[in-house]
């Protein structure tokens, strides 16, 4: 029987980055560059820095007997508006709105009023038609202490990796990705776990949890938006706390 999820009150959360994406049906003629100046003016007090983020694609097509043909494409991925320390940013994307918080991370409840405020700024400037998807993603990185260069993963992970002949084979790498669905709410969650090279003292672990809820919501209905975000947050917390053992969770308390 799965153990009851622990309440996540962590003094030192291992969060590298938390991202809230709200994807929308945008106006047919929407171009982020057309709202760049207005968005910068409205957000400048708290987000004085701004930059454009581009996505570049290069396609190489071989030609028999000749030099390959190379085609490069560049598209605007986001307008980014950042705090002075660049630890917090708001993004206007062709697909919608994003709020990013990098470490150090305090509490989602602390950031929620700012998320609502900047979302309202986005709506007033862009006038999206409706919300079609909300995504909450947390990227965690934490160090598991090793003893004499060895580590018993069962002490820290509830579903540690297994491999044949564990007595004679040493685990040097691991990549696990799982996709799950909560039928009651039609929420999806993607969980990725991997290790980075150890330094002989600690083993760095990456735990990436992405919770998603599809479905139309009116852009002005913050009560329903907040309700869905809160549900995704509970799902994310449940996955996090049930993936790690009590001993592992104590590392962050």
C-alpha positions as CSV (number, residue, x, y, z in Angstrom):
1,X,0.0,0.0,0.0
2,X,1.4,3.4,-0.9
3,X,2.4,5.5,2.1
4,X,0.4,8.7,2.7
5,X,2.2,11.7,1.1
6,X,4.2,13.8,3.5
7,X,3.3,17.4,4.0
8,X,5.9,19.4,2.1
9,X,7.2,22.0,4.5
10,X,10.8,22.1,3.5
11,X,13.3,24.5,5.0
12,X,15.7,23.9,2.1
13,X,13.7,22.8,-1.0
14,X,15.9,21.3,-3.7
15,X,14.2,23.2,-6.4
16,X,16.4,24.5,-9.2
17,X,13.5,26.0,-11.2
18,X,9.7,26.1,-11.0
19,X,7.7,27.0,-14.1
20,X,4.0,27.7,-14.6
21,X,2.9,27.7,-18.2
22,X,-0.6,28.8,-19.3
23,X,-1.1,28.0,-22.9
24,X,-3.9,29.9,-24.7
25,X,-5.8,30.2,-27.9
26,X,-4.3,33.4,-29.1
27,X,-5.8,36.1,-31.4
28,X,-5.3,35.2,-35.0
29,X,-3.0,38.1,-35.8
30,X,-1.0,37.9,-32.5
31,X,2.7,38.7,-32.8
32,X,4.6,39.0,-29.5
33,X,6.8,41.7,-31.0
34,X,3.7,44.0,-31.4
35,X,3.2,44.0,-27.6
36,X,6.8,44.0,-26.5
37,X,7.0,47.8,-25.8
38,X,3.7,47.9,-23.9
39,X,4.6,44.8,-21.9
40,X,8.0,46.3,-20.9
41,X,6.3,49.4,-19.7
42,X,3.7,47.6,-17.6
43,X,6.3,45.2,-16.1
44,X,9.3,47.4,-15.8
45,X,8.9,48.2,-12.1
46,X,9.5,44.6,-11.0
47,X,11.1,43.3,-14.1
48,X,13.5,46.0,-15.4
49,X,15.4,43.6,-17.7
50,X,14.1,42.2,-20.9
51,X,15.4,40.0,-23.7
52,X,14.2,38.0,-26.7
53,X,14.6,34.3,-26.8
54,X,14.8,32.6,-30.2
55,X,14.6,29.0,-31.4
56,X,17.0,28.1,-34.2
57,X,16.6,25.1,-36.4
58,X,19.1,23.9,-39.0
59,X,18.1,21.3,-41.6
60,X,20.8,19.5,-43.7
61,X,19.7,17.8,-46.9
62,X,22.4,15.6,-48.5
63,X,22.9,15.9,-52.3
64,X,24.3,13.0,-54.3
65,X,27.6,14.1,-55.7
66,X,27.5,17.6,-54.3
67,X,27.7,19.6,-51.1
68,X,24.7,19.2,-48.8
69,X,22.1,21.9,-48.7
70,X,21.7,23.7,-45.4
71,X,18.6,25.6,-44.4
72,X,18.5,27.7,-41.2
73,X,15.3,28.9,-39.5
74,X,14.9,31.2,-36.6
75,X,11.7,31.9,-34.7
76,X,10.9,34.0,-31.6
77,X,10.3,31.6,-28.7
78,X,9.5,34.2,-26.0
79,X,9.7,37.7,-24.7
80,X,11.3,37.5,-21.3
81,X,11.0,40.1,-18.5
82,X,13.4,39.6,-15.6
83,X,14.2,40.7,-12.0
84,X,17.5,42.5,-11.6
85,X,19.0,39.3,-10.2
86,X,17.4,37.3,-13.1
87,X,16.0,34.7,-10.6
88,X,12.4,35.5,-11.5
89,X,10.9,36.1,-14.9
90,X,7.7,36.5,-16.8
91,X,7.5,35.3,-20.4
92,X,5.1,36.1,-23.2
93,X,5.2,33.3,-25.7
94,X,3.4,32.8,-29.0
95,X,1.5,30.0,-27.2
96,X,0.7,32.0,-24.0
97,X,2.1,33.0,-20.6
98,X,4.9,31.7,-18.3
99,X,6.1,32.5,-14.8
100,X,9.6,31.1,-13.9
101,X,11.2,31.1,-10.5
102,X,14.8,29.9,-10.1
103,X,16.6,29.0,-6.9
104,X,16.5,30.2,-4.2
105,X,12.9,29.2,-3.9
106,X,10.7,29.9,-0.9
107,X,7.1,28.9,-1.3
108,X,4.6,28.8,-4.1
109,X,2.1,30.6,-1.9
110,X,4.5,33.5,-1.7
111,X,4.7,33.7,-5.5
112,X,1.0,33.2,-6.2
113,X,-0.1,36.9,-5.8
114,X,2.6,37.9,-8.3
115,X,1.6,35.2,-10.7
116,X,-2.0,36.5,-10.6
117,X,-0.9,40.1,-11.1
118,X,1.4,39.4,-14.0
119,X,-1.2,37.1,-15.6
120,X,-3.7,40.0,-15.5
121,X,-1.1,42.2,-17.2
122,X,-0.7,39.6,-19.9
123,X,-4.4,39.3,-20.4
124,X,-4.9,43.0,-20.7
125,X,-2.1,43.4,-23.2
126,X,-2.5,40.3,-25.3
127,X,-6.3,39.6,-25.0
128,X,-6.0,35.8,-25.4
129,X,-9.2,34.0,-26.5
130,X,-9.2,31.2,-23.8
131,X,-6.9,29.0,-21.8
132,X,-6.5,25.5,-23.2
133,X,-3.7,24.0,-21.0
134,X,-2.0,24.7,-17.6
135,X,1.4,23.1,-16.9
136,X,3.3,23.2,-13.6
137,X,6.9,21.9,-13.7
138,X,9.4,21.6,-10.9
139,X,13.1,20.7,-11.6
140,X,14.8,19.4,-8.4
141,X,18.5,18.7,-7.8
142,X,19.7,17.2,-4.6
143,X,22.8,15.5,-3.3
144,X,22.7,12.0,-1.7
145,X,25.6,11.5,0.7
146,X,27.9,8.6,-0.1
147,X,29.9,6.5,2.4
148,X,33.3,5.2,1.2
149,X,32.2,6.0,-2.4
150,X,29.2,3.7,-2.0
151,X,25.5,4.5,-1.7
152,X,22.5,2.4,-0.9
153,X,19.8,3.9,-3.1
154,X,17.0,2.0,-1.2
155,X,17.7,4.4,1.7
156,X,16.7,7.4,-0.3
157,X,14.4,6.4,-3.2
158,X,11.2,4.4,-3.0
159,X,11.7,3.1,-6.6
160,X,15.5,2.8,-7.0
161,X,16.9,1.4,-10.3
162,X,17.5,-2.3,-10.5
163,X,19.9,-4.2,-12.7
164,X,21.1,-7.8,-13.1
165,X,24.1,-8.9,-11.1
166,X,24.1,-6.0,-8.7
167,X,26.9,-7.7,-6.7
168,X,29.4,-7.4,-9.6
169,X,28.1,-4.5,-11.7
170,X,28.4,-0.9,-10.6
171,X,25.7,1.5,-11.6
172,X,27.3,4.5,-13.5
173,X,24.3,6.0,-15.1
174,X,20.5,6.0,-15.0
175,X,17.6,7.7,-16.9
176,X,14.0,6.9,-16.0
177,X,11.0,8.6,-17.5
178,X,7.4,7.8,-16.6
179,X,4.0,9.2,-17.8
180,X,1.0,8.9,-15.5
181,X,-2.7,9.9,-15.6
182,X,-5.1,10.8,-12.8
183,X,-8.5,9.7,-14.1
184,X,-10.5,11.7,-11.6
185,X,-9.2,15.0,-12.9
186,X,-7.8,14.0,-16.3
187,X,-4.4,15.4,-15.1
188,X,-1.2,14.1,-16.6
189,X,2.2,13.9,-15.0
190,X,5.6,13.3,-16.5
191,X,8.3,12.2,-14.1
192,X,12.0,12.1,-15.1
193,X,14.8,11.0,-12.8
194,X,18.5,10.8,-13.6
195,X,21.8,10.9,-11.9
196,X,24.9,13.1,-12.6
197,X,28.4,11.9,-12.0
198,X,29.3,11.6,-8.3
199,X,32.3,13.3,-6.8
200,X,33.1,10.5,-4.4
201,X,31.3,12.3,-1.6
202,X,27.8,13.0,-3.0
203,X,25.6,11.6,-5.8
204,X,23.6,14.4,-7.6
205,X,20.1,13.4,-8.5
206,X,17.7,15.3,-10.9
207,X,14.0,14.8,-10.3
208,X,11.9,16.6,-12.9
209,X,8.1,16.6,-12.3
210,X,5.7,18.1,-14.8
211,X,1.9,18.1,-14.1
212,X,-0.5,19.1,-16.9
213,X,-4.2,19.8,-17.1
214,X,-5.9,20.3,-20.4
215,X,-9.3,21.9,-20.9
216,X,-10.8,25.3,-21.8
217,X,-11.0,28.0,-19.1
218,X,-12.0,31.7,-19.5
219,X,-9.0,33.9,-19.2
220,X,-10.8,36.2,-16.6
221,X,-11.8,33.3,-14.3
222,X,-8.9,33.4,-11.9
223,X,-10.8,31.4,-9.3
224,X,-10.9,28.4,-11.7
225,X,-7.4,29.0,-12.9
226,X,-6.2,29.0,-9.3
227,X,-8.2,25.9,-8.5
228,X,-6.5,24.0,-11.3
229,X,-3.0,25.2,-10.4
230,X,-3.6,24.1,-6.8
231,X,-4.7,20.7,-8.0
232,X,-1.6,20.3,-10.1
233,X,0.5,21.4,-7.2
234,X,-1.0,18.7,-4.9
235,X,-0.3,16.1,-7.6
236,X,3.3,17.3,-8.0
237,X,3.8,17.2,-4.2
238,X,2.3,13.8,-4.0
239,X,4.7,12.4,-6.6
240,X,7.7,14.1,-5.0
241,X,7.0,12.9,-1.5
242,X,6.2,9.3,-2.5
243,X,9.3,9.1,-4.8
244,X,11.6,9.9,-1.9
245,X,12.0,8.0,1.4
246,X,11.5,9.7,4.8
247,X,15.3,9.7,5.2
248,X,15.7,11.5,1.9
249,X,13.1,14.1,2.8
250,X,14.9,14.9,6.0
251,X,17.8,16.2,3.9
252,X,15.6,19.3,3.0
253,X,14.0,19.9,6.4
